[in-house]
Amino acid sequence: MIFRTFIRIFGTILSGKLVFLLKLLYLCIAIAGVMLNTHLIISTSADLLRVAASHILYISSDGNYCNFFMTGGEMRMVTYQLGQVERMIAEQLPELSRHFVRIGKSLIVNLNYVYYIHVTKQQLILVDAQLNRYTLSASREALKALKDLIESTGV
């Protein structure tokens, strides 16, 4: 009799603590999600681009403009130079910026989508989740540096 009462009381306390711990865990995850910025925001006087970092395949330079190429084949042009965009990524996405690598003078590539590098052909192929292929050209030196980076870090 005393044992059953003890089990009932102890079980109630445990279930209450479990609910509390689950609520605390949920709160921690929510706070971490807010603190971990996952979107790049590029704003001008006329427009705003807010794109998830995981959707950016690569960014190419076009003079004083940059073209954002995203998964699914979408492209957006912004009125910033590549160096400015590179700084925005570093400032706004500090935890994710290591996935974005400058390749030569005209490209920033998301390492998560690098599929194939052929240094002598100066060819870089990216593949997104839908298996769309994006073939880019870059200098041998830039591709060799990218290849070495991936081999050494495993990113």
C-alpha positions as CSV (number, residue, x, y, z in Angstrom):
1,M,0.0,0.0,0.0
2,I,2.7,2.5,1.0
3,F,4.8,1.4,-2.0
4,R,1.9,2.1,-4.5
5,T,1.3,5.5,-3.0
6,F,5.0,6.2,-3.3
7,I,5.0,5.1,-6.9
8,R,1.9,7.2,-7.7
9,I,3.4,10.4,-6.0
10,F,6.9,9.8,-7.5
11,G,5.3,9.2,-11.0
12,T,3.4,12.4,-10.8
13,I,6.5,14.3,-9.8
14,L,8.5,12.7,-12.6
15,S,5.9,13.4,-15.2
16,G,5.7,17.1,-14.0
17,K,9.4,17.4,-14.2
18,L,9.4,15.7,-17.6
19,V,6.8,18.2,-18.9
20,F,8.9,21.1,-17.5
21,L,12.1,19.8,-19.1
22,L,10.4,19.4,-22.4
23,K,9.1,22.9,-22.3
24,L,12.5,24.2,-21.3
25,L,14.1,22.3,-24.2
26,Y,11.5,23.7,-26.6
27,L,12.3,27.2,-25.3
28,C,16.0,26.7,-25.7
29,I,15.5,25.5,-29.3
30,A,13.3,28.5,-30.1
31,I,15.8,30.9,-28.6
32,A,18.7,29.2,-30.6
33,G,16.7,29.5,-33.8
34,V,16.2,33.2,-33.2
35,M,19.9,33.8,-32.4
36,L,21.1,31.8,-35.3
37,N,20.4,34.0,-38.3
38,T,19.8,31.8,-41.4
39,H,18.7,34.5,-43.8
40,L,20.7,37.1,-45.8
41,I,18.9,40.4,-46.1
42,I,20.0,42.8,-48.9
43,S,18.1,46.1,-48.9
44,T,18.2,49.1,-51.1
45,S,16.0,52.2,-51.3
46,A,13.7,50.4,-53.7
47,D,13.7,46.7,-52.7
48,L,14.6,44.1,-50.2
49,L,15.9,40.6,-50.8
50,R,15.6,38.1,-48.0
51,V,16.9,34.7,-48.9
52,A,17.7,31.6,-46.8
53,A,21.5,31.0,-46.8
54,S,20.8,27.3,-47.6
55,H,19.0,28.4,-50.9
56,I,21.9,30.3,-52.3
57,L,24.0,28.2,-54.7
58,Y,26.3,30.9,-55.9
59,I,26.7,34.7,-56.4
60,S,28.3,36.1,-59.5
61,S,29.7,39.5,-60.2
62,D,28.4,41.6,-63.0
63,G,30.2,45.0,-62.7
64,N,28.5,47.0,-60.0
65,Y,25.8,44.4,-59.7
66,C,25.6,40.8,-58.3
67,N,23.4,38.0,-59.5
68,F,22.2,35.6,-56.8
69,F,21.5,32.1,-58.1
70,M,19.3,30.0,-55.9
71,T,18.1,26.5,-55.7
72,G,15.2,25.8,-58.1
73,G,16.8,28.0,-60.8
74,E,15.7,31.4,-59.5
75,M,18.1,34.4,-60.1
76,R,18.0,37.8,-58.5
77,M,20.1,40.8,-59.4
78,V,21.1,43.3,-56.6
79,T,22.9,46.6,-56.8
80,Y,25.9,45.7,-54.7
81,Q,29.4,44.7,-55.7
82,L,30.7,41.3,-54.9
83,G,33.0,42.5,-52.1
84,Q,30.1,44.3,-50.4
85,V,28.0,41.1,-50.6
86,E,30.9,39.1,-49.2
87,R,31.0,41.5,-46.2
88,M,27.2,41.2,-45.7
89,I,27.5,37.5,-45.6
90,A,30.2,37.6,-43.0
91,E,28.3,40.1,-40.8
92,Q,24.8,38.7,-41.1
93,L,25.6,35.0,-41.2
94,P,28.6,34.6,-39.0
95,E,27.9,30.9,-38.2
96,L,27.2,30.0,-41.8
97,S,29.7,32.3,-43.6
98,R,32.3,29.5,-43.7
99,H,30.1,27.8,-46.3
100,F,30.5,30.7,-48.7
101,V,33.8,30.9,-50.4
102,R,35.1,33.6,-52.8
103,I,36.4,32.0,-56.0
104,G,38.5,34.5,-57.9
105,K,37.2,37.9,-58.7
106,S,33.7,37.1,-59.8
107,L,32.2,34.3,-57.7
108,I,31.1,33.4,-54.3
109,V,30.1,29.7,-54.0
110,N,28.1,27.8,-51.4
111,L,30.3,24.8,-50.6
112,N,27.3,22.7,-49.7
113,Y,26.5,22.4,-53.4
114,V,29.9,21.8,-54.9
115,Y,29.7,18.5,-56.8
116,Y,32.6,18.4,-59.2
117,I,35.8,20.4,-59.7
118,H,38.0,19.9,-62.8
119,V,41.0,22.2,-62.4
120,T,42.6,21.8,-65.9
121,K,39.2,22.3,-67.7
122,Q,38.5,25.3,-65.4
123,Q,35.1,23.8,-64.6
124,L,33.1,23.8,-61.4
125,I,29.7,22.0,-61.2
126,L,27.2,22.6,-58.5
127,V,24.2,20.4,-57.9
128,D,21.1,21.3,-55.9
129,A,18.7,19.1,-54.0
130,Q,16.5,18.7,-57.1
131,L,19.6,17.5,-59.0
132,N,19.8,20.6,-61.2
133,R,23.3,21.1,-62.5
134,Y,25.0,24.5,-62.6
135,T,28.3,24.6,-64.6
136,L,30.6,27.5,-63.8
137,S,34.0,28.6,-65.1
138,A,36.8,29.9,-62.9
139,S,40.6,30.2,-63.1
140,R,42.8,27.2,-62.5
141,E,44.3,28.9,-59.4
142,A,40.9,29.6,-57.9
143,L,39.7,26.1,-58.5
144,K,42.9,24.6,-57.2
145,A,42.5,26.6,-54.0
146,L,38.9,25.5,-53.7
147,K,39.8,21.9,-54.2
148,D,42.6,22.2,-51.6
149,L,40.2,23.8,-49.1
150,I,37.6,21.1,-49.5
151,E,40.2,18.4,-49.2
152,S,41.8,19.9,-46.1
153,T,38.6,20.9,-44.2
154,G,36.1,18.3,-45.5
155,V,33.4,21.0,-45.7
